[in-house]
Amino acid sequence: MANKQNTKAPENIEAVSKTEAFIEKYKKHILYCVCAIVVIAAAAIAYVQFVRNPRNQKASEALAQCEALFLKDAYDKALEGDGQGCIGFLKVADEFSSTKAGNLAKLYAGLCYAQLEKYEDAAKMLESFKLKDDAMISPAALGALGNVYANLGQNDKAIKTLLKAAKTADNGSLSPTYLIQAGELYEAEGKPEEALKLYNEVKTKYVNSMAVQQQEIERYIERVSK
């Protein structure tokens, strides 16, 4: 029997290459874009629950112990516990599922899995995070989920999720990032026209964003306009 040969069409190979480039570019973005937002939110949640709802103090304290390990990049221990006081985000999410801290633990757990490159587990945890009506945490969680989908090679789901993140945020801090990411994935899928629409949206709707102010968006527009 003749050996099977790689029969991928050149355009498919190019699409795979572009997707891999996207993944490499945003590998750390999954964490860094969300981390500061989540940490601030966790502190606020802990304070509010301690002052207004003391019965949830235990959940907030458990979350804080896991968060300390998370900030040290000890993702395994933050996730599963360290046997020295930190029970792990997974247990916090399970034992305190009805609290805000428990919900936030799901987001943290998803980020830990993503950093450990366990993307299927990351997707499950991020999908279980209950979105709220806010302009920062929920969009950041959706953005992280979109990046995870991209790492799983699920570009259509990644694009859809990133667009939802941009719409949910609707601000110059997060929306341009997610629109640009979705545009790059459209490029990887061989859809430059769709990418151009998103890049133009960044240019016209978020004129004060860093991407526009530093003229970064012009490079994207020029690339797909050739």
Backbone torsions as a table, in degrees:
resi	resn	phi	psi	omega
1	MET	NA	136.6	-179.5
2	ALA	-70.4	147.3	178.1
3	ASN	-68.2	140.5	176.8
4	LYS	-72.8	137.7	-180.0
5	GLN	-113.3	158.7	178.6
6	ASN	-69.9	115.9	-176.1
7	THR	-109.5	19.8	178.7
8	LYS	-62.5	134.4	177.4
9	ALA	-68.3	149.4	-179.7
10	PRO	-52.5	-39.6	-178.5
11	GLU	-67.2	-32.1	177.9
12	ASN	-70.0	-38.9	177.9
13	ILE	-62.8	-40.9	179.5
14	GLU	-64.9	-40.0	179.1
15	ALA	-63.3	-43.0	178.3
16	VAL	-62.0	-42.3	-179.9
17	SER	-61.8	-42.3	-179.7
18	LYS	-67.6	-38.1	178.2
19	THR	-65.2	-42.2	178.1
20	GLU	-62.5	-37.0	178.5
21	ALA	-65.2	-39.7	177.5
22	PHE	-60.9	-47.9	-177.9
23	ILE	-60.4	-45.0	-179.7
24	GLU	-64.0	-40.6	-178.0
25	LYS	-64.0	-40.0	-173.8
26	TYR	-107.2	18.9	-176.4
27	LYS	-56.4	-45.4	-179.2
28	LYS	-88.2	-12.1	-177.2
29	HIS	-63.1	-31.1	-179.9
30	ILE	-53.9	-41.7	-179.6
31	LEU	-84.9	-53.1	-168.5
32	TYR	-65.8	-31.0	-179.7
33	CYS	-72.6	-26.7	-173.7
34	VAL	-100.6	-31.4	-168.5
35	CYS	-54.3	-55.4	-176.3
36	ALA	-60.0	-41.4	-179.7
37	ILE	-62.4	-47.0	-176.7
38	VAL	-67.1	-41.7	-179.3
39	VAL	-61.1	-45.1	178.4
40	ILE	-62.0	-42.7	-179.7
41	ALA	-64.1	-40.6	-179.2
42	ALA	-62.3	-41.3	179.3
43	ALA	-64.0	-41.9	179.7
44	ALA	-65.2	-43.2	180.0
45	ILE	-63.2	-43.9	-179.3
46	ALA	-60.0	-43.2	-179.0
47	TYR	-65.4	-48.9	-177.3
48	VAL	-62.6	-43.0	-177.9
49	GLN	-70.5	-32.4	178.7
50	PHE	-69.3	-43.9	-175.8
51	VAL	-77.6	-46.0	-172.4
52	ARG	-95.1	-21.5	-174.4
53	ASN	-145.6	74.4	-174.0
54	PRO	-55.9	-26.2	-177.9
55	ARG	-65.2	-19.4	178.8
56	ASN	-96.0	7.7	-178.9
57	GLN	-59.8	-38.9	-178.0
58	LYS	-61.4	-40.6	179.5
59	ALA	-63.8	-43.1	-179.4
60	SER	-66.0	-38.8	179.2
61	GLU	-67.3	-39.6	178.5
62	ALA	-64.3	-40.3	178.7
63	LEU	-63.4	-42.2	-177.6
64	ALA	-63.0	-38.1	179.0
65	GLN	-64.9	-39.6	177.6
66	CYS	-68.6	-39.2	-178.5
67	GLU	-61.6	-36.6	179.8
68	ALA	-60.2	-39.4	177.8
69	LEU	-72.3	-37.1	177.7
70	PHE	-58.5	-43.5	-178.8
71	LEU	-69.7	-16.0	176.2
72	LYS	-95.5	8.8	-178.7
73	ASP	65.6	19.7	177.3
74	ALA	-89.5	69.3	-169.7
75	TYR	-66.5	-37.6	178.4
76	ASP	-61.2	-48.5	-178.7
77	LYS	-68.7	-38.9	178.0
78	ALA	-62.7	-33.4	-177.4
79	LEU	-78.0	-49.2	-171.6
80	GLU	-101.4	-15.4	-175.3
81	GLY	103.4	157.2	-177.5
82	ASP	-112.8	1.3	-179.7
83	GLY	72.1	7.9	-177.5
84	GLN	-129.5	27.6	179.3
85	GLY	126.4	-34.6	177.8
86	CYS	-85.6	120.6	-178.4
87	ILE	-87.4	-12.7	177.6
88	GLY	97.3	146.1	-179.1
89	PHE	-58.3	-36.9	-178.1
90	LEU	-61.6	-41.8	-179.4
91	LYS	-73.5	-36.7	176.8
92	VAL	-60.6	-45.2	-179.6
93	ALA	-62.6	-36.0	-178.2
94	ASP	-78.4	-48.6	-174.7
95	GLU	-75.1	-28.1	-177.1
96	PHE	-120.9	40.6	-174.2
97	SER	-60.4	-24.9	-176.8
98	SER	-86.5	-2.7	-177.7
99	THR	-103.5	163.1	176.7
100	LYS	-65.6	-36.3	178.7
101	ALA	-64.3	-39.2	178.4
102	GLY	-64.3	-39.6	178.0
103	ASN	-66.4	-41.9	-179.7
104	LEU	-66.1	-30.3	178.1
105	ALA	-62.4	-31.0	177.8
106	LYS	-65.1	-40.4	177.9
107	LEU	-64.8	-46.6	177.5
108	TYR	-59.3	-43.6	-179.2
109	ALA	-61.7	-40.8	177.6
110	GLY	-61.8	-39.4	178.8
111	LEU	-68.8	-38.0	176.8
112	CYS	-61.6	-47.8	179.0
113	TYR	-60.0	-39.4	-179.7
114	ALA	-63.2	-42.8	-179.8
115	GLN	-69.4	-24.5	176.1
116	LEU	-88.2	3.8	179.0
117	GLU	61.5	31.6	172.8
118	LYS	-102.6	75.6	-166.6
119	TYR	-71.1	-30.7	177.3
120	GLU	-66.3	-43.1	176.8
121	ASP	-65.8	-38.2	178.7
122	ALA	-61.2	-44.4	-179.8
123	ALA	-60.9	-43.4	-179.1
124	LYS	-61.9	-43.8	-179.1
125	MET	-69.1	-42.8	-179.9
126	LEU	-67.5	-33.7	176.5
127	GLU	-67.8	-28.6	-178.5
128	SER	-82.0	-14.3	178.1
129	PHE	-65.9	127.5	-177.9
130	LYS	-83.0	116.5	-179.1
131	LEU	-71.1	145.8	178.9
132	LYS	-116.4	174.2	179.5
133	ASP	-89.3	74.4	-180.0
134	ASP	-137.6	165.5	-174.4
135	ALA	-102.5	5.4	-176.8
136	MET	-130.5	-60.3	-174.0
137	ILE	-64.3	-51.2	-177.9
138	SER	-62.5	-45.5	176.2
139	PRO	-60.9	-38.5	179.1
140	ALA	-64.6	-39.1	177.9
141	ALA	-65.1	-41.9	177.5
142	LEU	-64.7	-39.6	178.0
143	GLY	-61.9	-41.6	177.5
144	ALA	-63.5	-41.9	179.4
145	LEU	-63.9	-39.9	177.6
146	GLY	-60.4	-41.7	177.8
147	ASN	-66.0	-36.5	177.9
148	VAL	-65.4	-43.8	177.1
149	TYR	-58.4	-40.2	179.0
150	ALA	-62.4	-40.5	178.3
151	ASN	-66.4	-23.5	176.7
152	LEU	-87.8	-0.8	-179.1
153	GLY	77.9	15.1	-179.5
154	GLN	-97.7	70.1	-171.8
155	ASN	-62.8	-38.1	-179.7
156	ASP	-62.2	-46.0	178.0
157	LYS	-66.0	-36.4	179.0
158	ALA	-62.4	-47.4	180.0
159	ILE	-61.2	-48.2	-179.3
160	LYS	-58.6	-42.0	-177.9
161	THR	-71.4	-39.6	177.9
162	LEU	-65.4	-37.7	177.1
163	LEU	-66.2	-37.8	176.7
164	LYS	-65.5	-38.8	178.2
165	ALA	-62.6	-44.0	179.9
166	ALA	-63.4	-41.3	-179.3
167	LYS	-69.4	-40.2	-179.4
168	THR	-65.4	-41.2	178.8
169	ALA	-69.8	-53.2	-177.4
170	ASP	46.4	49.8	175.6
171	ASN	-143.7	163.5	-175.8
172	GLY	-75.5	-7.1	-179.8
173	SER	-84.8	-45.1	-174.8
174	LEU	-107.7	-40.2	-173.7
175	SER	-55.2	-46.6	179.7
176	PRO	-57.5	-39.5	179.7
177	THR	-60.0	-47.0	-176.7
178	TYR	-72.7	-33.6	176.6
179	LEU	-66.6	-40.9	178.3
180	ILE	-66.0	-42.7	178.2
181	GLN	-61.3	-44.8	178.0
182	ALA	-61.9	-38.5	178.0
183	GLY	-62.9	-40.7	179.1
184	GLU	-65.1	-36.4	177.5
185	LEU	-70.3	-35.2	173.5
186	TYR	-60.5	-40.8	176.9
187	GLU	-61.3	-42.6	179.1
188	ALA	-62.6	-28.6	179.4
189	GLU	-87.3	2.7	179.9
190	GLY	75.3	33.6	-179.6
191	LYS	-124.7	68.4	-176.8
192	PRO	-63.4	-29.7	-179.8
193	GLU	-64.1	-41.4	178.7
194	GLU	-67.4	-38.6	178.5
195	ALA	-62.8	-42.5	-178.9
196	LEU	-60.2	-39.1	178.3
197	LYS	-58.9	-42.2	-178.6
198	LEU	-70.9	-39.9	179.2
199	TYR	-65.1	-38.5	177.3
200	ASN	-67.9	-32.9	177.0
201	GLU	-64.1	-41.9	176.8
202	VAL	-60.4	-44.8	-176.2
203	LYS	-64.9	-39.9	-174.5
204	THR	-91.4	-32.8	-174.3
205	LYS	-92.1	-30.9	-176.5
206	TYR	-120.0	62.5	-172.5
207	VAL	-65.4	-22.8	-178.6
208	ASN	-97.1	5.2	-179.6
209	SER	-73.4	159.9	-179.5
210	MET	-61.6	-36.8	-179.0
211	ALA	-61.4	-35.3	179.4
212	VAL	-83.1	-45.4	-177.8
213	GLN	-59.6	-36.5	-179.8
214	GLN	-93.1	7.3	176.7
215	GLN	61.1	19.2	177.0
216	GLU	-61.5	-38.2	-176.2
217	ILE	-64.0	-27.4	179.8
218	GLU	-64.0	-33.9	179.1
219	ARG	-67.7	-38.2	177.8
220	TYR	-66.2	-43.9	-179.2
221	ILE	-63.2	-43.9	179.8
222	GLU	-62.6	-37.9	-177.1
223	ARG	-64.0	-40.2	-176.9
224	VAL	-92.4	-3.4	-179.0
225	SER	-95.0	-3.7	-177.7
226	LYS	-70.8	NA	NA
